[in-house]
């Protein structure tokens, strides 16, 4: 009996301690009730993983001009409509139509090996499997000698990229090598890159014109290896050919082929690519909108580009930005029904070809641009936001600082702010607005290896998303949008005095540019 009483008293004391600790923890910060609802919904009822599966696994990568891009436009619009958000597709141009098919690249001589290879975007297909010898670029030092060699490339598969002697990352070499060996290997690598750049310059071509010259000479195909410097990760961009397949081979297989060809072993590949060239396709932005109840002609814009390159799934570039903005608008619709200003979600197409979707929106909607309170753009990976620049707007520190004060402390304390900062000239879609004098801000995140490992690579997949980090970004974005909408003042657009450039002259504010509205002449 006494033992049970003792245990009961201990349990009561423990319960009291837990209650006190909880009260201290939750009592340390009192959030705006609307913001607290954002936090609770994000943490307890997140739709991020479900949406990520639907967008990234089922639809997949979203290359402009492909059926998958159109599917993602329709999916995002329908998703917002299911939450009661008005949404539609707004066309800003057209793009060459294309759809990826299977890619089989096998070495068939001097032994058999299936290679890790990816057809480049918009590459022509093979009408039937091609079997051909692999050759490397000739050891010549002039355009005359190279052009003379070109005739020998007919019917061959040409390895066009630089050979990488060492396939280990710089970080791994630095970890294990002696300081002397590290410096030696680094110097050799730097010299090899310099020598290859000089080689291409000396033969009179560049990355655009060399594939064209090889194609015109009758090459059967062109292989590259666009290695990031991180083991296993290659970048996949667009093909530079019109009639013959152009594809990327993973570093290890590319190096093997190169050494074989260099040593006169005449390796042969069998290539089958089944992509489809389709008619020109309309290019859309997905636009969602919740009309403002007091100031419907003033706007808070949630911005992310929907398109991607298609070497993988486009998960961190920019699936995570899209997911952040979708989850944000879902939560705003649910917990902020009386929004003062109109809240817009802009999911842009063709960002990867030069911010075309957002530039099109800016150009096509001058009345909206007059009333934009702020644009919040997210586009650099899965990490938590750690930097917000004022983008050159003089008074940005006042309003952004005020809005950030409503953000939960554990999220706000991670963020450094640079004011007034410098206007973004490109890189992501906030720059389209900044160039037009509209306050557009990049929610720059901790990169989690973004630029080396996932940016435009074969590894930009669902499993690289850190959902806890994305949840933080949802809470941040929802709070900023709410505060910007509620702010009694319209944001100042006064621009900073620009610093002097290298010539000692004042730098210029970025120029507003017209979007590329078709793929004609695109390289």
N, C-alpha and C positions, 0 to 999 in steps of 0.2 A: 504493500500500500504506500509506504513512504517512498519507495523507489519510483512508483508510478507518479506520485505527487511531484517528486524531484524532476522527473522527465517532463511532466506537464509544465512546471514552472520554467524549466530550461527552454521548452518550446515557445512559451509565451515571451520570454526575454529575447530569444532569437527573432521571433516574429516582430517584436517591437523594434529591435535593432534594424531589421530589414526595412520596416516601414519608415523609420527615421532616415536611413540611408537613401531610400527612394525619394522621400520628401526633399532631402537636401539636394539630391541630384536633379530632380525635376524642378525644384524651387529655385535653383540657381539661375534659371533663365525663364522668363515669362515671355512667350512669343505672342504676337498678334494672333487672335483666335483663327483667322483665316489661314495664316501661315502654319499654325499648328495643325490645321486640317490637312494642309499640303503634306506635312511631315508624316502624319499618321497614315494617310492614304498611300503615300509612296512606300512606306516601310511595311505596311500590313496588307496591301491589296495591289501590289505592283503587277502591271501587265507587260513589263519589259521582256521577260523571257519568252512569253507566248508570242509576242509580236516579233521578236528576233527570229524565232523559229519560222514563223510564217513568211517573213521577208527574206531571210538569208538562206534558209535550208530549202524552202519550197519554191520561191521565185528565183533566188540566186543572185548572181552579179547583174548589174544594171547598166550595161554599155549603151550609150546613146545610139538610137537607130535600130535597136533590137526589139523583138517581141517582149523580152523580159523587162525592158525599160518601160514599155507601155503597160505591162502587167503591174509593175510597181506603182505607176501613176494611178491606175484604177484601184489598186488595193489600198493605197493610202487615202484616196478620196472616200472609198466605201467605209474604211475604218472610222474616219472622222464623222461621216454621216450617221454611223451606228451610235455615236455618242450625242447626236443632235447638233453637230457642228455643220454649218453650210460648207460644202466643198465641191469644187469642180476642177476640170483640167483647162488650163489656159495655154493655147499654142503660141510659141514665139518663133518657130521656124520649122525647117525640115532637116533631115540628116540621111546619109546613105544607109540603106537598110542592109542588115546582115544578121545571121544567126549562127552561133557556134555549133559545130558538130563534133563527132569523135575525132581524136588525133592519135594516130598510131605511128610511132617512129621506132624502127627496129634496126639494129646493126645485123646484117646478114653475112658479112665477111670481114675479117678472117674467122670470126666465130659469131655465134648468135647471141644477141642480148637485146632485150626490150629497154629502150631508153626513156628517161623522164623528160618529156618534152611537151610544150604548149604552143599551139598555133597562135600567132599574134592576131590582135583584133583587126577585123576587116580583111584578113588575108584571103586570097583566092584559094579555092579548094582544088584538090587533085581530081580530075575526071575519073581516073583509075589509079591504083597504086603505082608509085614511081620507085624504080630501083636504079640507083646511080652511085658512082664513086664520089667520095668526099675529098675535097682539096682545100688547101689553105691559101691565103693571099700570098703572092710572090714576094721574094726578097729583092725588091727593086727600090730605087730612090728618085724616080722621075715619072711624070705623067706619060711621057713618050714610051718608056719601058713598060709601064703598067698597061697602057692601052694596047701595046703589042701582045702582052700576055692574055688580055681579055678573050681573044679568039679561042684560047685553050680551055676556057671555062665552059664552053658549050657542052650541054648534057651532064654537067657536074653539079654536085651540091657543094656550095662554097661556105666555108666557115669564116664569117666576116668580123667577129668580135675579137677583142684582145684575149690572148691566152693567159690564164692565171696559174702561175707556177705553184702557189700555195693557196689551198682552199680553207685555211683556218682564219677566224676573225682576228682582228687586231687585238681585241681584248684578251683572247685566249693566248695569243703569242706573248703578249706583255705579261700575262700571269705566270707562264711557265719558262720562258726563255731567260737567260742571263741578260743583264742590261746591255752588254756588248752585242750579244746575238740579236736582241730585239732591234737595236739601232741598225745593225747590218741588214737584217731582213726588211725593215721598214725602208731603208735607203734603196734597196734593190727593187722593192715594189714600186716606190715612187718613180724610180728611173724607168722601169718598164712601162708605166703609164705614160710618162713623158715621151718615151721613144715611140709608143704607138700613136700618140697624138701627132707627133712630128711626121710619122710615116704616112698617115692619112692625109695630112696637109701636103706632103711632098708629091703624092701621087695625084693631087689635084681634085679630090672629092671630099664629101662630108657624109654624115649619116643619112641624109636624104638622097643625095645624088649617087652615092656608091651602089645602093641596091638597084636603082634604075639602070645604071651602067651594066651591072651584072645580068639583070633581066634582059636588057637589049642585046647582050652578047650571047644569049641562049642558055644561060644557066638553068638547071633543072629545079633548083631551090636554093634558099639562103637560110643558113642557121646562125643564130647569135647565142650568146649567153650573157644576159644582163644581170650579173651577180651584184648583190647589195653589199657584200663584205660580211654578211651574216650567213653562217653555214645553213644551206638548204633553202635560202630565200632568193628568188630571182624576180625582177620587175618585169611586168608584161604591159607593153604599150601597143601602139598600132603598127601594122605592116606598112612597108614603103614600096610594095610591089603591086602590080595590077593583074598579072597573069600567072605568076609562079608562087608557090607557097613560101611563106617566110615564117619561121618558128624559132622558139627559144628552147635551148637544151640546158638542163641543169648542169651546174659547174663541173661535177665529177665526170659525167658522161661526155661533156664537151671537151674537157681536158684529155680524156682518153682518146677520143677521135682525133684531136689535134696532134697528139704525139704520134699516133699511128700514121697519119698522113705525112707528118714532118719526116718520119723515118722510112718513108717509101713503102709502107705496107698496104696502101691503097684500100682502106676500109670502104665498105659499101653500106648504104642505108636503103631501107624500104620505107616509103612514106605514104600514109593514107590520111587525108584530111577531108572531112565531109561537111564543112561549113556551107552555108547558103547565102548567096548574094540576093537580096530582096529589093523590091522597089523602094524609092526614097520614102522615109517614114516621117510623119509629123513629130515635132519635138514639143513636149509639154512641160510646164510647171504644174505641180499640184498645189492649189491654193485653198486653204480653209479659212473660215471667217466667223467670228462671233461679234455681231454688231454692238457697238457701244450704246449704252442707254442714255447717257447725258451728252457725250461728245462723239457722235458717230463718225464725224469727219476728221477725227484725229486717231492715230493708229500706233499700236505696239506690234512689232513684227517679230515673230519667232522664225529663225532662218537656219536652213541646213540643206546641203545639196543631196539629192536623191540618187543621182547617177554615180557610176563607179567604173573603173577599169574591170576587166573580167578574167584576170588570172586566178582569182579565188572567189570570195563571196562579197567583197566590199564591206566587211564587217566594221572595221574601225575607220574606214574611209569610204563612205561616211555613214554607214549603218547606225553607228552609235549616236551621231548627231541627229539623224532622222528619228530614231527611237526616243531620244530626249525630248524633241519637240512634239512628237505625237503624245507621249505620256504627259507632257506639260499641258497641252491643250485639253486632254481628257480630264485632267484634274481641275484645271481652271473652269471648264464647263460645269463640273460637278459642284465645286465649292466656291465659285465666284460668279454667281448668276447675274449680279447687277454690275457688270463691268462698265465703268464710265466711258472708257475709250474702246474703239473697235480693236479686237485682237485678231491678228492675221498670222496664219502659218504659211510660210513659203518654202516648199520643197522643190528645189531647183533642178532643172535638167541641164546637161552639158556644161557643168562646172569644169570638168576635166579638160575641156577643149578651149577654155578661156572665159569662164564665168558667164557663159552665154545666157543661161536661163535667168539669172538675177539681173544681168545687164538689160535683158529684154523686158523684164518686169519694171525696172526703173524707167526705161525709155517709153514704155507703153502706158504707164500710169502716172502722168505728171500731177494729177490732182491728189492722188494718194501721197505722192512724195512731199507735197506742200504740208501735209498734215501728220507726217511721221514724228511721233514722240521719241521713239528709239527702236533700233533693230538689234536683236541679240542673236549672234551667229555662233554655231558650234561645229567645228570641223577639224579636229586634229587628234582623234583617237579616243580610247576608252577611259582615260584617266580623269580624276577629279580636276575641276577648274582651279588653276593656281595663279592666273594672271588676267587682268582686264586693263587694257590701255584706253586712255581718253581719246585716242585717234585724232589728236590735234585740235579738239574742240575746247576752247578756253575754259568754259564753265562746267565741263563734264565732271570735274571733281566734286562739285556741289551736289548735282543730282544723283550721280552714281553713288557717291558716298552716302547720301541720305537713303537711297534704296537699299544699299548693302547693310545698313543698320538694322533692317528688319530680317535679315537672313540669320538662321541659327548660327550661334557662335562657332561651333565645331566646323562648320563649312566656311564661314566668313574668314576665320583666322588662317585658313589655308591660302587665302588669296592676297597677292600683292597687286597694287594698283599703280600705274604710271600716268601722271597727269602733267600737262595736257597730252603728253605723248606725241607721236608723229602719225600722220594719216597713212593708212595702209594703201599701197598702190596696186596690190594684186594678191595672189595666193589663195584667197577665199572670198566668199560672197559678200561679206561686210564691206569689202573694198568697192563694190559696185555702188553702194549707197554713199559711202564716204566721198567718192569722187563727185557725186551729185550734191555734196554739201549737206547730206542727211546723216544725223548721228547714228552710225552703225558701229557696233562693238563686237569684238571677237572674244568669246569665252574660251580662253586658251587653256588647254588641259595639260596635266602631267603626262608625258608622252608614252610611258610604258614601252619603250623600244620602238615607238611608232615609225620614226623616219628610217631606221635601219632594217626593221624586221617586217612590218606589216604594210607600210605605205606603198601602194600599187604593186604588191608582191603576190606570189603564189601562196603566201601564208596568212593572208588577211581573212581569217575565218571566224566563225561563231565562237569557237573555244578561246579566242584571244580577248573576248569581252570580259571585263571585270564589272559585274552588274552592280555591286555595292558602290563602286565609283560613279557609275551612271546614275544611280539613285540620288546621290549627292547633287549631281548636276541638274536633275529634274527639280529637286527642292529649290536649288539656287535660281534656276530659270523661271520657275513658277512664281517665286517671290519677287524677282526683279520685274517680271511682267505685271504682276499685281500692283506693285508700288509705282511703276511707271504709269499704269493706267489710272491710279488713284491720285497721283500728284496734281495738286491744284494749278501748278505752273506748267506752261509749255516749255520744252527744253530749248535753251539757247543754241544757236548755230554759229555763234561767233568763232572764227578760226584763229588759231595762233599765228603769230609772226613766224614765218618759216626760217629755220637756221640757214647759215651760209653753206653752200656746197663746196666741192673741191676747187672750184674756180674763184671762190670768194664772193659768189653772187647768191642772193637769196634763193633757196630751193623753191620749186613751184608745187602748189597743191596738185595732187593727181588729177589728170584730165579724165573727164567722163568719156567713156568709149561706147561705141555702138556694138551690139552683140554680133557675132557671126551667126547669121540666120540660115545658112545652108552649109553643107560640107564641100561645096565647090571650091577647088583650089586648097582645101585643107591638107596639110601634111603633118 
